[in-house]
Each structure stands twice: as structure tokens, then as C-alpha cells.
Amino acid sequence: MSFVTLVYIAFCFSTCFHFFFLDIINRNFHEVIPPVLDSTSDPPAFFDGTTRLYTALLCPFAQRVWITRNCKGLQEEIKLVPIDLYNRPAWYKEKVNPANKVPALEHNNQIIPESLDLIKYIDSNFEGPALYPDDPNKREFAEELLSYADTFTTAVFRSFKGDAGTDFGAPFDYLETALSKFDDGPFFLGEFSLVDIAYAPFIERFQPFLLEVKNYDIAVGRPKLVAWVEEMNKIEGYTHTKGDPQQLLEINKKIFLA
Ligand SMILES: N[C@@H](CCC(=O)N[C@@H](CS)C(=O)NCC(=O)O)C(=O)O
């Protein structure tokens, strides 16, 4: 066999292997989303050993947990149970979450609510790549940014209700400054982490809403934030969870322009 033939065979083999490998990685991201459960649906078999993420497909809080589950490669271990929030099953409040909100996780005979607690819980209690840094400086900053997340969303939601004179920029300036703290990568802690996951679903909604409704472009003068959005859009564990932009815009218009 000539050297050229050998190189050709090696090339074909490595190409096939590459596609095979990519297929394995991507296969999970093409998962079929289970049917949405509503007031007519029977409950699942609670506490039968299955780990379930009760979610709503367009909820940004639940999306945080969905992204975490995907990025850790837990599509098989954590089953999605989408709930129709506009026509919730009575059993959801009775048996799953007395607060009647998504997300909630059923794991090891307990139910855990609250998205920011859940992303940490999943990162610490399941296999998969670590999404929280070991470096104490980064951990400290991660805590600061995770506790700022609620302040951030509340501030932006408030500004949605405001008039033309409202200062839309301050919460986004905070993020732009935060993105300058570590220069070993484009994410909040340099490397990709739970902090990025906590903010992504909200930026996904805020950016188009502010642009269309308030004529305010969060990208102007914020190169770090622009680069961050670009990098997030390369993470399949996230992109698979993204909603239809037009649908999200319409929902936010209904909520905030009512
Ligand atoms: N603080 C909660 C907020 C969750 C939340 O507000 N979820 C909304 C859907 S996006 C919900 O379930 N709303 C139902 C309701 O308030 O009745 C978290 O971070 O998990």
C-alpha cells in the first residue's frame, strides 16, 4: 500500500471518527422535549427514583437549571417535566412545590426549588464538568455576581415600566465592569461557569425587548458584553434551551406594556 493510500485511509478514518464523536455530543442536544403537562395530566410516579426537573419552556429561571443540566451532560439522568403555567395541574402545588412555581427538582426523595440554589445543587451533586471554580478569588466574585443576579433582573424589569427618561444602562454597566475582572477568558470568571448560566436567559430577553420597545441598545459601548453574548451563543447546552426570539418579545410586551 502506498504512503498516499495510507494517508487517505487515515484521513477518512479520522473524519468518520470526528463526525461520530460530534454526533454523540450533539445527539443529546436534539432530545425530544416531553409533552407539556396541564390540569388534565396525570402526575408522574413521584419518588420512584427518577430525577425530574419540573420546568416551563419559556421561563428564564427554569432555563438556568435546564442549561446547567445540559452543560453537565445530564440529559439522561435528569428528566424534563414541562408544566403549563397557564393551566397548571393541581397536583403540582400539592405534591411538588407549594409555591406553585417552576423550576423544582425531584431528587433523592426530596423537592428542591429556586433556580440559583438549584444550579449550585446540580453542579455539586451530579457528575459532569465542574461549573464552579476552585480558585478562592473567583469563588468570591462568583458569589457576588450570583447575589447580584436578582438585583439585576429586578432593576431591569423596573426600567421596562419606566418612561423615556429612565436610565436603562446602569445594570448593564455593572455587567460590563464585571466582565473586565478576569482576563483569562470571555466569561464572567474567565472560564464558563454558573454565573454565565444565571445571566444568559435574562440577557436573551432583555436585549431585544430594550432594542425594540425602548430603542435602547445594550451592545453600544459595551464590547465585553457583546463578546460574552457571542461566546454564549457557541455553547450548545445553552443554545438548545433558547426560546423563539419573537415569541419571547411578544410575551414581554404583554407583561410589561399592559
Ligand atoms: N425565585 C424563583 C422564581 C421562579 C419563578 O418566578 N417562576 C415563574 C415562571 S418564570 C413561575 O413559576 N411563576 C408562577 C407563579 O408565580 O405563579 C427562582 O429563581 O426559581
The ligand as an ORCA input file, in Angstrom:
! r2SCAN-3c Opt
* xyz 0 1
  N     -37.162     32.885     42.540
  C     -37.674     31.826     41.699
  C     -38.568     32.447     40.653
  C     -39.279     31.379     39.811
  C     -40.456     31.981     39.060
  O     -40.895     33.103     39.294
  N     -41.002     31.182     38.101
  C     -42.172     31.618     37.399
  C     -42.143     31.233     35.930
  S     -40.897     32.102     35.045
  C     -43.388     30.886     37.971
  O     -43.342     29.715     38.221
  N     -44.468     31.623     38.129
  C     -45.685     31.050     38.554
  C     -46.360     31.887     39.570
  O     -45.752     32.854     40.060
  O     -47.496     31.575     39.905
  C     -36.495     31.077     41.082
  O     -35.420     31.678     40.913
  O     -36.620     29.870     40.811
*
